[in-house]
Amino acid sequence: MPAALIGRKIGMTRLNDSTGKNVPVTVIQAGPCHVSQVKTVATDGYDAVQLAFEDVKARNSTMPEIAHDAKAGLTPKREHREFRLKADQLTGVEAGQLFTVEMFEGIRFVDVTGTSKGKGFAGTMKRHNFKGLCASHGTERKHRSQGSIASHATNRGYSGRPKKGKKMSGHLGDERVTARSMEVIGRDKENNLLIVKGAVPGANHGLVVIREATRLYSRKAKLAKAS
Amino acid sequence: MSHPLIQAVEKAHLKTDLPELSIGDTVDVHLRITEGTKERIQVFNGVIINIQGYGVTQTVTVRRIVANEGVERILPLHSPKIAKIEVKRHGHVRRAKLYYLRDRVGKKRRLRDRRRGLDTVVPEPVAAETAAAPVAAKA
């Protein structure tokens, strides 16, 4: 099975590397995760493995979930996430199996998926990096406005209404975000910690999913191959 | 304070031989400067006007006067680029941040050091700091 774990973002700090350079890092509690279900084409129509993370008191869970975990021989778990796999990657994976941060041994870059911090209703300058309008030249009370959104001649013809998907004000954040190709700085098997360089989406204590990086730019791909 | 797990991560990166620093101390900071491939030590002498943060992210702001011009450096205490810190003198201060020194000119900016006397020698650290003492003595 390719390296994948559920975890929690613990927080950020900065560490010094061997050359004395200060590196911003995020500490992630990665796993330990149990396999709660193995899905195959024969039984479910697709191949996947479901991982369960973090113990939860039975009274805080639900009967269907408790029974689902019990079927795999597990105590009640709080979080369950599915990972789609290819059929041949499922060999040797059984329900109840334990995966720890050791899974990421030898992996140089990872993708980290989390839920970004919610920013509420945000204007176009904050949400889409618009530049706003003039500070002067007669601009009044419109300095952070988006400007014109359409006229009768849009590139959808003479529709007389704004184009679909036009970037406007609205809710920002609180959505699934993946930070790609983050460098792994260290692992702590004792505490199940994964230390990655840079920031990870979401607030501290937020749930994240860590996977081996799928797409690497040439520089990082070279480094990954070397390690 | 930070999360215990973060502290566990930082632990290996913390220096154990730092002297106890306080605001108003006059210190010699030995900085590792790399020029090309060569490395040498440069001493930055000044007054601590700010101590900020905790753990591995803790920094001090050291202020000194170079050619009649104030120079401040913000130094991460646990950085390997800081070879050594020596406390030369304790200043008598009543503030946690000595930003008022920035507005002082001439002798006024020295006065505060004299409160306990310019020749106040740094008292050799008590029990808790015995580990740091021999280092200071050597220098």
Interface residues (C-beta under 8 A of the other chain):
Chain A: I10 G11 T13 R14 L15 N16 G20 N22 V25 V27 Q29 G186 D188 N191 L193 I195 N204
Chain B: S2 H3 L5 I6 A8 V9 E10 H13 R32 G55 V56 T57 P76 H78 S79 P80 K81
